[in-house]
Amino acid sequence: MYASGRMARAAPSVLPARDLTRSSRDTLNLSWLVRVRWGAALGQAITVVVAGHLLDVHFPEGRVWSLIALELVSNMILAARLRAGRAAREGQLAGILAGDILILTALLYLTGGPFNPFSFVYLVYISLAVVLLRSRYAWMLAGLSLGCSALLFLAHLPLEMPVLSHEDHMRWHLWGMWVAFAVAAVYIIYSQVRVLQALAAREAELADARERGARQERLAALATLAGGAAHELASPLSTVAVIACELERELTQRAVAPDLIDDVRLVRAELDHCREILDQMSDQAGEGAGDGVSTASLAELLDRSLSGLPPVPPVRLEMTDGDERLVWSHRVVARAVRALVRNAQDASPPGTAVAVCARIDGGALRVEVADEGAGMTPEVLARAGEPFFTTKQPGQGMGLGLFLCRAIAEQLGGGVELSSLPGRGTTARLVVPIAPPAPEAARP
């Protein structure tokens, strides 16, 4: 006669996961249990009203309502505990479920005992125990349910039904059994589906965390490689620069063809450019999200990002600048934005432009870079961002720009999202919070 009622439409995941602490897991389980108990109390109240006032079934309504009130008051206490951030331990959850089983037994005792078709509801509490608790608690609660159900055969108050034939009484009982079976079946299926969804979501989170960790490790390895390369290449480049300088002086003194002197000067200029790149690599090799924290406006950030980029294809900039300033090393973020714009330029066909839309909104920097290139197939899009994966011609890129951009964004607590269709170009969206992340957030 007493069903567990309607289940809450949305409930948090309830299974323990490897990346959850015990306290957070217990909080989730308590939240689930509170929601279910609200539904149980509602279902019991509806059943009392229907049976007592519509079907004219007589039973001790006062005592029944008292038990339902006891359940409601206890659940209000649990809800207040949850709002205060105080989780219940696993043993306490088992005690709460044991109390609910005893309340159900008392309700069944007052309403016909084993002849009440809603004795099926014991299965609901056993299912809850399996979902929320470890096996030893589940077995203990299953034993308690079996014992309480057996006691009802020995003692219960009979229901006073309207004067009907035996056939009509049996029909009522069978319909009641069907309703009780439906309630138990729906709840068990619902809870198991929620469990599978929670498992899938947790596994996805773990896989994402592992991938972020792997990207950060690869980024650290690349930074070490860059620093080492800058150190090792500095000496030979210095030697070549000295030789080029001497060669230029000698050619100038001998009055050779001006073209040869111009070529040597070009070699020297390119050597100077290489030295600048190596100095920058050496300076930035160990720079991370929390290093060199400084502030910059959006305009300053974009100036640094777009400085030195090729003039063709042109960059069409749309910026919404406000009073907010970016409170972290803007050099790091400028590298990420620059990588996205450079990739878009490489993908753009002649006669097109790269569209860059930047704004600060909702406490985050949002930069959207769109090109009108050939786009990417779903297979290529799935691999975009992997280190050393590139669709460019040999010698035009190493496949590190998007990887470094994504690693920087995630290190700062943000992310990069790509959308692309073949023949329709590619759009990259960079989102980075204004304030620097907490140290633990910056290290997956």
C-alpha positions in Angstrom: 0.0 0.0 0.0 3.0 2.3 0.4 5.1 3.0 -2.6 8.4 4.8 -2.6 6.7 7.4 -4.7 8.0 9.5 -7.6 11.7 9.6 -8.0 13.5 13.0 -8.2 13.8 14.1 -11.8 17.5 14.8 -11.5 20.0 13.4 -9.0 23.7 13.6 -8.7 25.9 10.6 -9.4 26.2 8.3 -6.5 29.0 5.9 -7.2 32.4 6.3 -5.6 35.1 7.2 -8.1 38.8 7.2 -7.9 39.1 10.9 -8.2 36.5 11.7 -5.5 37.5 12.1 -1.9 35.5 10.1 0.7 33.8 13.3 1.9 32.7 14.4 -1.5 31.4 10.9 -2.3 29.4 10.8 1.0 28.0 14.2 0.1 26.8 12.9 -3.3 25.2 9.8 -1.7 23.5 11.8 1.0 22.1 14.2 -1.6 20.7 11.2 -3.6 19.2 9.7 -0.5 17.5 12.9 0.6 15.9 13.3 -2.9 14.6 9.7 -2.9 13.2 10.1 0.6 11.2 13.2 -0.4 9.7 11.1 -3.2 9.0 8.2 -0.9 7.1 10.4 1.6 5.1 12.0 -1.3 4.2 8.6 -2.6 3.1 7.3 0.8 1.0 10.4 1.4 -0.8 10.0 -2.0 -1.4 6.3 -1.3 -3.0 7.1 2.1 -5.3 9.7 0.6 -6.3 7.4 -2.3 -6.9 4.3 -0.2 -8.6 6.0 2.8 -10.8 8.5 1.0 -11.4 7.1 -2.6 -11.3 3.4 -2.0 -12.9 3.5 1.4 -10.2 1.3 3.0 -10.1 1.6 6.8 -6.8 1.6 8.8 -5.3 3.6 11.7 -4.8 6.8 9.7 -3.6 8.8 12.6 -0.7 6.5 13.3 0.1 6.1 9.6 0.3 9.9 9.2 2.5 10.1 12.3 5.0 7.7 10.7 5.0 9.7 7.4 5.6 12.9 9.5 8.5 11.2 11.3 10.0 10.4 7.9 9.5 14.0 6.7 11.0 15.6 9.8 14.1 13.3 9.6 14.5 14.2 6.0 14.3 17.9 6.8 17.1 17.4 9.3 19.2 15.6 6.7 18.6 18.3 4.1 19.7 21.0 6.6 22.8 18.9 7.3 23.5 18.7 3.6 23.1 22.5 3.1 25.5 23.1 5.9 28.1 21.0 4.1 28.1 18.2 6.6 28.2 14.8 4.9 27.0 11.6 6.4 29.4 8.7 6.7 28.7 5.4 5.0 27.7 3.8 8.3 25.3 6.7 8.9 23.7 6.2 5.5 23.2 2.6 6.3 21.5 3.6 9.5 19.2 6.0 7.7 18.2 3.2 5.3 17.7 0.8 8.2 15.4 3.4 9.8 13.4 3.7 6.5 13.0 -0.1 6.4 11.7 -0.1 9.9 9.2 2.8 9.1 8.1 0.8 6.0 7.6 -2.3 8.2 5.5 -0.3 10.7 3.4 1.1 7.9 2.8 -2.3 6.5 2.0 -3.6 10.0 -0.8 -1.0 10.2 -2.1 -1.8 6.8 -2.5 -5.5 6.3 1.1 -6.8 6.7 2.0 -9.4 4.0 -1.4 -9.0 2.4 -0.6 -5.4 1.5 0.7 -5.6 -2.1 3.2 -2.8 -1.5 5.4 -5.1 0.5 7.3 -5.2 -2.9 8.8 -1.8 -1.8 11.4 -3.6 0.3 13.2 -4.3 -3.0 13.5 -0.5 -3.5 15.5 -0.1 -0.3 17.7 -3.1 -1.1 18.4 -1.5 -4.5 19.2 1.7 -2.8 21.7 -0.1 -0.5 23.4 -1.7 -3.5 23.8 1.7 -5.2 24.9 3.8 -2.2 26.8 1.4 0.1 29.5 -1.3 0.0 28.5 -4.9 -0.2 28.6 -5.7 3.5 26.1 -3.0 4.3 23.9 -4.0 1.4 23.8 -7.6 2.7 23.0 -6.4 6.2 20.1 -4.3 5.0 18.8 -7.1 2.7 18.8 -9.4 5.8 17.0 -6.7 7.8 14.3 -6.4 5.0 13.9 -10.2 4.9 13.5 -10.4 8.7 11.0 -7.5 8.9 9.0 -9.0 6.0 8.9 -12.4 7.8 7.7 -10.8 11.1 4.7 -9.3 9.3 3.4 -12.9 8.7 3.4 -13.3 12.5 1.8 -10.0 13.5 -0.1 -7.3 11.6 -3.4 -5.4 11.7 -5.9 -6.5 9.0 -7.3 -4.0 6.6 -11.0 -3.3 6.8 -12.1 -3.4 3.2 -15.6 -2.5 1.7 -18.0 -5.4 1.6 -17.2 -7.1 -1.7 -17.1 -10.6 -3.1 -14.0 -12.7 -2.8 -13.4 -12.3 -6.5 -13.5 -8.5 -6.3 -11.2 -8.6 -3.3 -8.7 -10.7 -5.3 -9.0 -8.4 -8.3 -8.1 -5.4 -6.0 -5.2 -7.3 -4.5 -3.8 -8.3 -7.9 -4.1 -4.7 -9.2 -2.3 -3.5 -6.1 0.5 -6.0 -6.7 0.8 -4.8 -10.2 1.1 -1.2 -9.1 3.6 -2.1 -6.5 5.6 -4.2 -8.9 5.6 -1.3 -11.4 6.8 1.2 -8.8 9.7 -1.1 -7.8 10.7 -2.0 -11.3 10.7 1.7 -12.5 12.8 2.8 -9.6 15.3 0.0 -9.9 15.7 0.6 -13.7 15.9 4.4 -13.0 18.6 4.0 -10.4 20.7 1.6 -12.4 20.5 3.9 -15.5 21.7 6.7 -13.2 24.5 4.5 -12.0 25.6 3.7 -15.5 25.5 7.4 -16.5 27.5 8.3 -13.5 30.1 5.7 -14.3 30.3 6.9 -17.9 30.6 10.5 -16.9 33.3 9.7 -14.3 35.3 7.6 -16.8 35.1 10.5 -19.3 36.4 12.9 -16.6 39.2 10.5 -15.7 40.2 10.1 -19.3 40.1 13.9 -19.9 42.3 14.4 -16.7 44.8 11.8 -17.9 44.9 13.4 -21.4 45.5 16.9 -19.8 48.2 15.5 -17.6 49.9 13.8 -20.6 49.7 17.1 -22.6 51.3 19.0 -19.7 54.1 16.4 -19.5 54.7 16.7 -23.2 54.7 20.5 -22.9 57.3 20.3 -20.1 59.4 18.0 -22.3 59.2 20.4 -25.2 60.1 23.3 -22.9 63.2 21.4 -21.7 64.0 20.6 -25.3 63.6 24.2 -26.4 65.9 25.4 -23.6 68.5 22.8 -24.4 68.4 23.6 -28.1 68.7 27.3 -27.4 71.8 26.6 -25.3 73.4 24.2 -27.7 72.8 26.3 -30.9 74.0 29.5 -29.4 77.7 28.7 -29.8 77.7 27.5 -33.4 75.5 30.4 -34.4 77.9 32.8 -32.7 80.8 31.3 -34.7 78.9 31.6 -37.9 78.0 35.2 -37.1 81.7 36.1 -36.5 82.7 34.4 -39.8 79.9 36.2 -41.7 81.1 39.5 -40.2 84.7 38.9 -41.2 83.6 37.8 -44.6 81.6 40.9 -45.1 84.5 43.1 -44.1 86.9 41.2 -46.4 84.5 41.4 -49.4 84.0 45.1 -48.7 87.7 45.8 -48.7 88.2 43.9 -52.0 85.4 45.8 -53.7 83.7 42.7 -55.0 80.2 42.6 -56.6 77.6 44.4 -54.4 75.3 41.4 -54.8 77.7 39.2 -52.9 78.0 41.7 -50.1 74.2 42.0 -49.9 74.0 38.2 -49.6 76.4 38.2 -46.7 74.5 41.0 -45.0 71.3 38.9 -45.5 73.0 36.0 -43.8 74.0 38.2 -40.9 70.5 39.5 -40.6 69.1 36.0 -40.6 71.6 35.0 -38.0 70.6 37.9 -35.8 67.0 36.8 -36.2 67.9 33.3 -35.2 69.7 34.6 -32.1 66.6 36.6 -31.1 64.4 33.4 -31.5 66.9 31.4 -29.4 67.0 34.1 -26.7 63.2 34.1 -26.6 63.1 30.2 -26.4 65.7 30.3 -23.6 63.7 32.9 -21.7 60.3 31.2 -22.1 61.5 27.6 -21.8 60.5 27.4 -18.1 57.7 30.0 -18.2 54.3 28.7 -17.0 50.9 29.9 -16.0 52.1 31.2 -12.7 55.4 32.7 -13.8 56.0 36.4 -14.4 52.4 37.4 -13.5 51.6 40.8 -14.9 48.6 42.7 -16.2 47.7 43.8 -19.6 44.7 45.2 -21.4 43.0 43.4 -24.3 44.5 45.9 -26.8 48.0 45.3 -25.4 47.6 41.6 -25.6 46.4 41.6 -29.2 49.2 44.0 -30.2 51.8 41.6 -28.8 50.0 38.6 -30.4 49.7 40.0 -33.9 53.1 41.8 -34.0 55.4 40.4 -36.6 52.9 38.2 -38.4 53.0 38.1 -42.2 50.9 40.9 -43.8 49.3 38.4 -46.2 46.7 37.1 -45.6 45.5 40.1 -43.7 44.0 39.9 -40.2 40.6 41.4 -39.7 40.4 42.3 -36.0 37.2 42.9 -34.1 37.8 43.8 -30.4 35.5 44.7 -27.6 37.8 46.2 -25.0 36.7 47.2 -21.5 38.2 48.3 -18.2 39.2 44.7 -17.2 42.9 43.8 -17.3 44.3 40.3 -17.7 45.9 39.3 -14.4 48.6 36.9 -15.6 51.6 36.9 -17.8 50.2 38.2 -21.1 53.3 36.8 -22.9 52.0 33.3 -22.3 48.5 34.1 -23.6 49.9 36.1 -26.5 51.8 33.0 -27.7 48.6 31.0 -27.6 46.6 33.6 -29.6 49.5 34.1 -32.1 49.6 30.3 -32.7 45.9 30.3 -33.6 46.2 33.3 -35.9 49.4 31.9 -37.6 47.6 28.5 -38.2 44.6 30.4 -39.7 46.9 32.4 -42.0 48.6 29.2 -43.2 45.2 27.6 -44.0 43.8 30.7 -45.8 43.7 30.7 -49.6 44.9 33.8 -51.5 42.5 36.7 -51.5 40.9 35.9 -48.1 41.4 37.3 -44.6 41.6 35.8 -41.1 38.8 37.1 -38.8 39.8 37.6 -35.2 37.1 38.5 -32.6 38.3 39.2 -29.1 36.4 40.3 -26.0 36.4 40.0 -22.2 33.1 38.5 -21.1 32.0 36.7 -17.9 35.4 37.0 -16.2 37.2 35.3 -19.1 39.1 36.3 -22.3 37.4 34.9 -25.4 39.2 34.9 -28.7 37.7 33.5 -31.9 39.9 33.0 -34.9 38.2 32.0 -38.2 39.7 31.3 -41.6 38.2 30.5 -45.0 40.4 27.6 -45.8 39.7 24.1 -46.9 38.5 23.0 -43.5 39.1 19.6 -41.9 37.5 16.3 -42.1 36.1 14.7 -38.8 39.1 12.4 -38.8 41.6 15.2 -39.0 39.7 17.4 -36.6 39.8 14.5 -34.0 43.6 14.5 -34.2 44.1 18.3 -34.4 46.1 19.4 -31.4 48.3 16.3 -31.1 52.0 17.1 -31.0 53.8 16.8 -34.3 50.6 16.1 -36.2 50.2 18.5 -39.2 48.5 18.7 -42.6 50.9 21.3 -43.8 53.5 20.6 -46.5 56.9 19.4 -45.3 59.0 22.2 -44.0 56.0 24.5 -43.3 55.2 23.5 -39.8 56.0 20.9 -37.0 52.4 20.5 -35.7 53.1 22.1 -32.4 51.2 25.4 -32.6 47.8 24.1 -31.7 49.2 21.7 -29.1 51.1 24.5 -27.3 48.0 26.7 -27.5 45.8 24.1 -25.9 48.3 23.2 -23.3 48.7 26.9 -22.3 45.0 27.4 -22.1 44.4 24.4 -19.9 47.3 25.4 -17.7 45.5 28.7 -17.1 42.2 27.0 -16.4 40.7 27.5 -19.9 40.5 25.6 -23.1 40.5 25.6 -26.9 37.6 24.4 -29.0 37.8 23.7 -32.8 34.9 23.5 -35.3 35.5 22.8 -38.9 33.8 21.4 -42.0 35.4 20.5 -45.3 35.2 23.4 -47.7 33.9 25.9 -45.1 37.0 26.8 -43.1 37.9 26.3 -39.5 37.1 28.3 -36.4 39.2 28.1 -33.2 37.8 29.5 -29.9 40.2 30.2 -27.0 38.8 30.8 -23.5 41.0 31.8 -20.7 40.0 33.2 -17.3 41.1 36.8 -16.4 42.5 35.8 -13.0 45.3 33.2 -12.7 44.2 29.8 -11.6 44.9 28.4 -8.2 48.2 26.4 -8.0 46.3 23.1 -7.7 44.1 23.9 -10.7 47.1 24.7 -12.9 48.6 21.2 -12.3 46.2 18.5 -13.4 
